[in-house]
Amino acid sequence: MTTSESQESPYPSSLKKNLKNRHLLMISLGGSIGTGLFIGIASPLSTVGPLGTIIAYLMAGCIMLSTMLCLGELSCAFPHAGSFQHYALMFIPNPIWSYTIGWLYWLSWVLSMAADLTAASMIANQVFPSIPIYIFSLFILVIITSVHLISVRAFGESEYCFSMIKVFAIIAFICIGVYLLYHQYTQTQVFPTFRTESGWFPNGFFAIFVCMTIVTYSFQGIELIGNAAGEAQSPQSVLPKIITGVAFRIILFYVLAIAVLALVYPYGTVHDEISPFVWVFNQAGITFASYMMLFVIFCAAISAANSAIYASSRMLWSMAQDNLAPKYFSEVNQRGVPTKGILFIAIIALVSLFSKYIAAEKLYIYLVASTGQVGCFAWIIIAWCQYQFRHGVNSGKYPKEMIKFKSPLFPWLAVISIIMNIVIIIGVWFGESGYFILLSEVVLVIAILISYFFYKKRNPIKSY
């Protein structure tokens, strides 16, 4: 193998390196700030209480940071648009792992895209109730598909704008929350506490692990930085700074926002607002808070769908390069855009139009549930590949010069990341609807494994 950036893959790549440093920064920062934070935060707050929620997000943030450090080492050594799917083929002996995680991750993003289109359309329907939800879904899908068909830089610019909106919304929320806490203290001389009437952890400490999938789902998407590395202008010099900086910023944003929310938002609060964030703005007397946060959540949903079509199209392109998907998905146009993959994904995302026949709220839940815990599985693969790569370097299989960014605390960082993600996956099976989630995951994995053996008979799979 060679460390030359121009020879990052044994296959000639026609993807254009048009993503700038600021695009990478906001793609990674905005990719993990979505509806999971703005809406999904209500579930852990009611399940494990304010202190338990903060601990859950801190734990998830640390797992995310360790995983990103592992990914940073791999992405700097081997910048590739397929990211961990390609690394799995390189470093895990049996190609069945690469095939399985590639198709699982691809499918999860496609279904997430349909879910985000449905969520954005539900919000738009609240403002314009005369227009059906499925019409909004089709309109938004056409717009973001058109953006991706133009160029990867068009995606980078659009995601940059969406990410800025989300970051400013969180900063505004933190400032207003601190103001409310100060105002409450000056009037009552009583500072709110994380303790509830039922104790520090209303449903017990181990309930934290049951809700961890919802929490880690909020962080998932940051691994897009690995996919984007293959289309970045200078990934080896930029990625280390971006990955470490962004990871700490996200933990800071999340923990500060959730700490403020947990103090301002009493445990057991019942409200009609779409998000606890809206409730806090209303408490501050900002009458247009509902519309402002609706706009932010609308942008977050579109941003998530925008990222989904990018992630899934590049994953499909990478699998086609590695003979794990039909070869025509590896074709790109003169602008370096995998048009066939993008259009194929857009067609599948038309499942969001089923809101014409199924209640949009139920459709959204079905689509989110169907993505399962693929993100945790992807993080396991990333840590496993980094462990294999570093072990190969230490044993002399690969030259030490290949390490452009060195992840610390080897092998403990990778091992802890693998163990904790496994614990999260198993913990969810003991929660509400855990049996259904486990059954869905088993059926999906079995279906992919069966397809692998049929596909392998007709198509030779590249090996390293």
VEXROPA-363218 format. One line per 2 residues: number of its first residue (from 1); their letters; for each residue x, y, z of C-alpha. Coordinates in steps of 0.25 Angstrom, whole numbers, plus 5000, padded with zeros to 4 digits. Example, Ala and Ser with C-alpha at 12.3 -4.5 7.8 and 13.67 -1.06 7.14 Angstrom:
BEGIN
1	AS	5049,4982,5031 ~ 5055,4996,5029
//
This chain:
BEGIN
1	MT	5000,5000,5000 ~ 5004,5014,4998
3	TS	5002,5026,5006 ~ 5001,5036,4995
5	ES	4988,5044,4995 ~ 4987,5042,4980
7	QE	4987,5027,4982 ~ 4978,5026,4993
9	SP	4970,5015,4987 ~ 4974,5004,4977
11	YP	4963,5008,4968 ~ 4963,5021,4960
13	SS	4953,5030,4967 ~ 4946,5041,4959
15	LK	4939,5048,4970 ~ 4943,5063,4971
17	KN	4951,5068,4983 ~ 4942,5081,4984
19	LK	4939,5081,4999 ~ 4946,5092,5006
21	NR	4951,5092,5020 ~ 4939,5100,5025
23	HL	4930,5090,5018 ~ 4936,5079,5026
25	LM	4935,5087,5039 ~ 4920,5090,5037
27	IS	4916,5076,5031 ~ 4922,5069,5043
29	LG	4917,5079,5053 ~ 4903,5080,5047
31	GS	4902,5065,5044 ~ 4900,5062,5058
33	IG	4891,5074,5062 ~ 4877,5070,5057
35	TG	4863,5066,5061 ~ 4869,5056,5071
37	LF	4873,5068,5080 ~ 4862,5077,5078
39	IG	4851,5067,5079 ~ 4857,5054,5084
41	IA	4862,5060,5097 ~ 4848,5060,5103
43	SP	4848,5044,5104 ~ 4861,5043,5112
45	LS	4857,5055,5121 ~ 4844,5048,5125
47	TV	4851,5034,5126 ~ 4863,5036,5134
49	GP	4862,5050,5139 ~ 4870,5062,5137
51	LG	4883,5057,5144 ~ 4882,5043,5137
53	TI	4880,5051,5123 ~ 4893,5059,5125
55	IA	4900,5046,5129 ~ 4895,5039,5117
57	YL	4899,5050,5107 ~ 4913,5051,5114
59	MA	4915,5036,5112 ~ 4910,5036,5098
61	GC	4918,5048,5095 ~ 4931,5041,5100
63	IM	4928,5029,5092 ~ 4926,5038,5080
65	LS	4939,5045,5083 ~ 4947,5032,5084
67	TM	4940,5027,5071 ~ 4944,5039,5063
69	LC	4958,5039,5068 ~ 4959,5025,5062
71	LG	4952,5029,5049 ~ 4962,5041,5048
73	EL	4974,5032,5048 ~ 4968,5023,5037
75	SC	4963,5035,5029 ~ 4976,5042,5029
77	AF	4983,5029,5025 ~ 4973,5025,5015
79	PH	4964,5037,5010 ~ 4952,5030,5004
81	AG	4937,5033,5001 ~ 4933,5020,5006
83	SF	4939,5022,5019 ~ 4937,5010,5029
85	QH	4931,5001,5019 ~ 4943,5001,5011
87	YA	4952,5000,5023 ~ 4944,4988,5027
89	LM	4948,4981,5014 ~ 4963,4985,5016
91	FI	4965,4981,5031 ~ 4954,4971,5034
93	PN	4957,4957,5028 ~ 4944,4953,5023
95	PI	4937,4963,5013 ~ 4923,4959,5019
97	WS	4926,4970,5029 ~ 4928,4980,5019
99	YT	4916,4976,5011 ~ 4907,4975,5023
101	IG	4911,4989,5029 ~ 4911,4995,5015
103	WL	4896,4991,5012 ~ 4891,4993,5026
105	YW	4897,5007,5027 ~ 4892,5010,5013
107	LS	4878,5006,5016 ~ 4878,5013,5030
109	WV	4881,5026,5023 ~ 4871,5024,5012
111	LS	4860,5021,5022 ~ 4865,5033,5031
113	MA	4864,5042,5019 ~ 4849,5038,5017
115	AD	4847,5040,5031 ~ 4853,5054,5031
117	LT	4845,5057,5019 ~ 4832,5053,5026
119	AA	4837,5061,5038 ~ 4840,5074,5030
121	SM	4827,5072,5023 ~ 4819,5071,5036
123	IA	4825,5084,5040 ~ 4822,5091,5027
125	NQ	4808,5086,5028 ~ 4805,5093,5041
127	VF	4808,5106,5034 ~ 4801,5103,5021
129	PS	4790,5093,5025 ~ 4783,5094,5012
131	IP	4795,5087,5005 ~ 4796,5072,5007
133	IY	4808,5066,5014 ~ 4812,5057,5003
135	IF	4812,5069,4993 ~ 4822,5075,5003
137	SL	4831,5062,5003 ~ 4831,5062,4988
139	FI	4835,5076,4987 ~ 4846,5076,4997
141	LV	4851,5063,4991 ~ 4852,5069,4977
143	II	4860,5081,4982 ~ 4870,5074,4990
145	TS	4872,5063,4979 ~ 4875,5075,4970
147	VH	4885,5081,4979 ~ 4893,5068,4979
149	LI	4892,5066,4964 ~ 4899,5079,4962
151	SV	4912,5076,4970 ~ 4917,5072,4983
153	RA	4921,5087,4986 ~ 4906,5090,4985
155	FG	4903,5080,4996 ~ 4915,5086,5004
157	ES	4909,5100,5003 ~ 4895,5096,5006
159	EY	4899,5088,5018 ~ 4908,5100,5023
161	CF	4896,5109,5023 ~ 4887,5099,5030
163	SM	4898,5096,5041 ~ 4899,5111,5044
165	IK	4885,5112,5047 ~ 4885,5100,5056
167	VF	4897,5105,5063 ~ 4892,5119,5065
169	AI	4879,5113,5071 ~ 4886,5105,5081
171	IA	4895,5117,5085 ~ 4882,5126,5086
173	FI	4875,5115,5095 ~ 4887,5114,5104
175	CI	4887,5129,5106 ~ 4872,5130,5109
177	GV	4872,5118,5118 ~ 4884,5125,5126
179	YL	4876,5137,5127 ~ 4863,5130,5132
181	LY	4872,5123,5143 ~ 4878,5136,5147
183	HQ	4864,5143,5148 ~ 4858,5131,5156
185	YT	4869,5132,5166 ~ 4869,5147,5168
187	QT	4854,5146,5171 ~ 4853,5133,5179
189	QV	4868,5132,5184 ~ 4865,5117,5181
191	FP	4874,5110,5170 ~ 4868,5099,5163
193	TF	4873,5085,5165 ~ 4875,5073,5157
195	RT	4868,5064,5168 ~ 4854,5060,5166
197	ES	4843,5056,5176 ~ 4847,5042,5173
199	GW	4862,5044,5175 ~ 4873,5046,5166
201	FP	4869,5035,5156 ~ 4854,5033,5156
203	NG	4854,5020,5149 ~ 4868,5015,5154
205	FF	4882,5017,5149 ~ 4882,5006,5139
207	AI	4870,5012,5132 ~ 4881,5021,5126
209	FV	4886,5010,5117 ~ 4872,5006,5112
211	CM	4870,5020,5106 ~ 4884,5021,5101
213	TI	4880,5018,5087 ~ 4872,5031,5086
215	VT	4883,5038,5092 ~ 4894,5033,5083
217	YS	4884,5035,5071 ~ 4886,5050,5074
219	FQ	4901,5049,5072 ~ 4901,5040,5060
221	GI	4904,5046,5047 ~ 4917,5052,5051
223	EL	4923,5040,5044 ~ 4920,5047,5031
225	IG	4933,5054,5032 ~ 4940,5040,5028
227	NA	4931,5040,5016 ~ 4934,5054,5012
229	AG	4949,5052,5014 ~ 4949,5045,5000
231	EA	4945,5058,4994 ~ 4952,5068,5002
233	QS	4964,5077,4997 ~ 4974,5073,5007
235	PQ	4968,5063,5017 ~ 4981,5059,5023
237	SV	4985,5073,5028 ~ 4971,5077,5032
239	LP	4964,5065,5037 ~ 4971,5064,5051
241	KI	4968,5078,5055 ~ 4953,5077,5050
243	IT	4950,5063,5057 ~ 4956,5067,5070
245	GV	4951,5081,5070 ~ 4937,5078,5065
247	AF	4936,5066,5075 ~ 4939,5075,5087
249	RI	4929,5086,5082 ~ 4918,5076,5080
251	IL	4920,5071,5094 ~ 4920,5085,5099
253	FY	4908,5089,5092 ~ 4900,5077,5095
255	VL	4904,5077,5110 ~ 4902,5092,5112
257	AI	4888,5092,5105 ~ 4883,5080,5113
259	AV	4888,5084,5126 ~ 4881,5098,5124
261	LA	4869,5091,5119 ~ 4869,5081,5131
263	LV	4870,5092,5141 ~ 4859,5101,5134
265	YP	4850,5090,5130 ~ 4843,5083,5142
267	YG	4843,5068,5143 ~ 4830,5063,5139
269	TV	4825,5075,5131 ~ 4814,5073,5122
271	HD	4813,5083,5110 ~ 4807,5084,5096
273	EI	4819,5089,5089 ~ 4826,5081,5079
275	SP	4839,5082,5087 ~ 4844,5085,5101
277	FV	4852,5096,5094 ~ 4840,5103,5090
279	WV	4834,5102,5104 ~ 4847,5109,5109
281	FN	4846,5120,5099 ~ 4831,5122,5103
283	QA	4834,5123,5117 ~ 4844,5134,5114
285	GI	4832,5142,5108 ~ 4837,5141,5094
287	TF	4823,5140,5087 ~ 4829,5136,5073
289	AS	4837,5125,5079 ~ 4828,5114,5074
291	YM	4830,5119,5059 ~ 4845,5121,5061
293	ML	4847,5107,5067 ~ 4838,5101,5056
295	FV	4847,5108,5046 ~ 4860,5103,5052
297	IF	4854,5088,5054 ~ 4849,5089,5039
299	CA	4864,5093,5035 ~ 4869,5082,5044
301	AI	4860,5072,5037 ~ 4864,5077,5023
303	SA	4879,5077,5027 ~ 4877,5062,5032
305	AN	4871,5058,5019 ~ 4882,5066,5011
307	SA	4893,5058,5019 ~ 4885,5045,5017
309	IY	4885,5046,5001 ~ 4900,5050,5002
311	AS	4904,5038,5011 ~ 4896,5028,5004
313	SR	4900,5031,4990 ~ 4915,5031,4994
315	ML	4913,5018,5001 ~ 4906,5012,4989
317	WS	4918,5018,4980 ~ 4928,5012,4989
319	MA	4921,4998,4990 ~ 4921,4998,4975
321	QD	4935,5001,4974 ~ 4938,4989,4983
323	NL	4929,4980,4975 ~ 4919,4979,4987
325	AP	4908,4986,4978 ~ 4904,4987,4964
327	KY	4916,4993,4956 ~ 4908,5004,4949
329	FS	4906,5011,4963 ~ 4921,5014,4962
331	EV	4919,5023,4950 ~ 4920,5038,4951
333	NQ	4917,5050,4942 ~ 4927,5060,4937
335	RG	4925,5068,4951 ~ 4929,5056,4959
337	VP	4915,5053,4963 ~ 4909,5039,4965
339	TK	4896,5042,4958 ~ 4891,5028,4956
341	GI	4892,5025,4971 ~ 4886,5039,4975
343	LF	4874,5036,4966 ~ 4872,5022,4971
345	IA	4872,5027,4986 ~ 4862,5038,4982
347	II	4853,5028,4976 ~ 4853,5019,4989
349	AL	4851,5031,4998 ~ 4838,5033,4991
351	VS	4833,5024,5002 ~ 4831,5037,5009
353	LF	4819,5039,5000 ~ 4812,5028,5007
355	SK	4807,5039,5017 ~ 4796,5040,5007
357	YI	4791,5027,5012 ~ 4797,5026,5026
359	AA	4796,5036,5037 ~ 4809,5044,5036
361	EK	4813,5043,5051 ~ 4812,5027,5050
363	LY	4820,5027,5037 ~ 4831,5035,5043
365	IY	4831,5026,5055 ~ 4832,5014,5046
367	LV	4843,5019,5038 ~ 4851,5023,5050
369	AS	4849,5010,5056 ~ 4853,5003,5044
371	TG	4867,5009,5044 ~ 4870,5002,5057
373	QV	4883,5003,5063 ~ 4892,5003,5051
375	GC	4899,5015,5055 ~ 4905,5008,5068
377	FA	4909,4996,5059 ~ 4916,5006,5049
379	WI	4924,5011,5061 ~ 4928,4997,5065
381	II	4933,4995,5051 ~ 4941,5008,5051
383	AW	4948,5004,5065 ~ 4950,4990,5060
385	CQ	4957,4995,5047 ~ 4966,5005,5055
387	YQ	4970,4994,5064 ~ 4973,4985,5052
389	FR	4981,4996,5045 ~ 4989,5000,5057
391	HG	4992,4985,5061 ~ 4997,4984,5046
393	VN	5006,4996,5048 ~ 5012,4991,5061
395	SG	5014,4977,5055 ~ 5021,4982,5043
397	KY	5010,4979,5033 ~ 5009,4994,5029
399	PK	5020,5005,5030 ~ 5019,5014,5042
401	EM	5019,5026,5032 ~ 5005,5023,5028
403	IK	5000,5028,5041 ~ 4997,5043,5038
405	FK	4989,5045,5051 ~ 4991,5036,5063
407	SP	4979,5033,5071 ~ 4983,5032,5086
409	LF	4982,5021,5097 ~ 4983,5010,5087
411	PW	4977,4999,5089 ~ 4968,5004,5100
413	LA	4961,5015,5092 ~ 4956,5005,5081
415	VI	4953,4994,5091 ~ 4945,5003,5100
417	SI	4937,5008,5088 ~ 4934,4994,5083
419	IM	4929,4990,5097 ~ 4921,5002,5100
421	NI	4914,5001,5087 ~ 4911,4987,5089
423	VI	4905,4990,5103 ~ 4896,5001,5097
425	II	4891,4991,5086 ~ 4888,4981,5096
427	GV	4882,4991,5106 ~ 4871,4995,5097
429	WF	4866,4981,5096 ~ 4862,4982,5110
431	GE	4854,4995,5108 ~ 4840,4998,5103
433	SG	4838,4991,5089 ~ 4851,4984,5091
435	YF	4846,4971,5086 ~ 4841,4977,5073
437	IL	4854,4985,5071 ~ 4862,4972,5073
439	LS	4853,4964,5064 ~ 4854,4975,5053
441	EV	4869,4975,5054 ~ 4870,4960,5053
443	VL	4861,4959,5041 ~ 4868,4970,5034
445	VI	4882,4965,5036 ~ 4878,4951,5032
447	AI	4872,4956,5019 ~ 4885,4964,5016
449	LI	4894,4951,5019 ~ 4885,4943,5010
451	SY	4887,4953,4999 ~ 4902,4953,5001
453	FF	4903,4938,4998 ~ 4895,4940,4985
455	YK	4902,4952,4981 ~ 4916,4946,4984
457	KR	4913,4934,4974 ~ 4911,4944,4962
459	NP	4921,4955,4966 ~ 4936,4954,4970
461	IK	4938,4962,4982 ~ 4951,4970,4983
463	SY	4960,4966,4995 ~ 4973,4973,5001
//
